[in-house]
Amino acid sequence: MTTHARAADILIVDDDRSIRELLVELLEEEGWRIASASTGLEALTYLRTVSEPPRLILLDLMMREMNGWEFRAAQQADPVLAAIPVVAFSAANNVDKWPELEAVAYLSKPLDFDALLVVLECYAR
């Protein structure tokens, strides 16, 4: 997990290390403060221990151990974490199930970085 002294603006949750590291690097270059987690369980642990929650969670849906759907259910069940907006992304074609997540936005992999930045400006600033 990557953490910083200052509170993170965004928590990236993705089990693909190369995607996670690339997003951290690109978003930090854009001025965002980033934390990252490689599993849904790691993300929940981070969220439950950090003094100030992130403004937004960028959540991959297809992960091992705890997928994005399971993470989102646990997040929504926790009154402290439920209010943190989520942007879901996935390479899987499961668009018909996305409304169940109650995410603020849904993006397909491979991510369009410009579209991602627009979404982040809307929901994380």
N, C-alpha and C positions, 0 to 999 in steps of 0.2 A: 504494500500500500504506500502511495506517495502522499505525504502531508507536508504542510508548510506552516511556518510560525503564525502567519496571518490566516484568518479564516478563509476557507475555500469558497469561491463563487459557485463552482460546479464540481460535482462528484461524478466521475466517469466510472461506470461499472461494465466491464467487458472481460471475458476470459481469454480473449485473443491478445496476447502480450504486444504484438507488433502494432495492432490497431490502437490499443490503449496508449502505448508510448508515443505513437504518432499524434494522436489527438492531444495528449498532454503537451507535447512540444509545440504543435501548431496553435493551440489555444493560449498557451503561455506567451507565445510571440505576439498574440493579439491583445495581451494585457490582462487576461483572465487569470485568477488564482485557482489552481486545480488540485483536487485530491483524486486518487484513483483506487479502485478495488478490482481484484480479479475474479471475485465470486459474489453472489448475492449475500451469502453469510458474512463475508468480510465487509461488505458495504453496510449491512445492518449493525455490525459491531462498531464500525467507524461512526455511524450516525448516532448510535446510543452512547458514545463516549466523548464525542467532540463537544466543546463548550458552545460553539455557535454553528448551527447547521448550514449547509450550503444553500444557495439560493435556488439551485436546480440540480436535478439528477439526470444524467444522460445514460440511459439504460439499454443495454443489449438484451434482447429477449431470449436468444438461443445460447444458453450457457450450461455447462455441467454443474453438478453439485446442487445449485439452486438457480433455476432459470428465472428470467425476468418476470414471468407471470407469478411465480411463487414469491419472489422478492416483493413485487408490487402488492400482493395480498397481505404480506407481513407488514409492509410499510403502512398500508391503509388501515390495518387493524391497530396500529400504535398511534394514539391521539397526538403524541408529540411529533411524530414523523409524517403523519398523513397530509399535512398542509404543504409539504415540500413538493413543488411541481416536478413532473417527470416528462422528459422527452424520450420516447421509446424508438429504438431502431433495430432493424433485423434484415437479414438476407432472405429469410423464409417468406414465402408468399402466404401470409396469414392475415391479410388486411381485414377480412371479415370479422376477426376476433379483436381487433384493436380497440373498438369502443369499450369493451369490457375493462380495459386497463384504466380508463378515465385519465389518460395522459393529455398534456396540453398540446402535444404535437407528435407526429409519427414520421420517421424518415426511413428510407430504404437504403440498404447497403448495396453497392458501395456508396458511402456518404458523399453527397454534394457539399463540399466545405462551405461554399458561399451561402447555400440554403441553410446550413447549420448555423452560420454566423447570424443570419437574419432571425432565426428562431431564438437564439441565445439573447440577442439584443431585445427581443420582445418580452422574454420571460425571466431573464436573469439580471437585468440591470436595475 
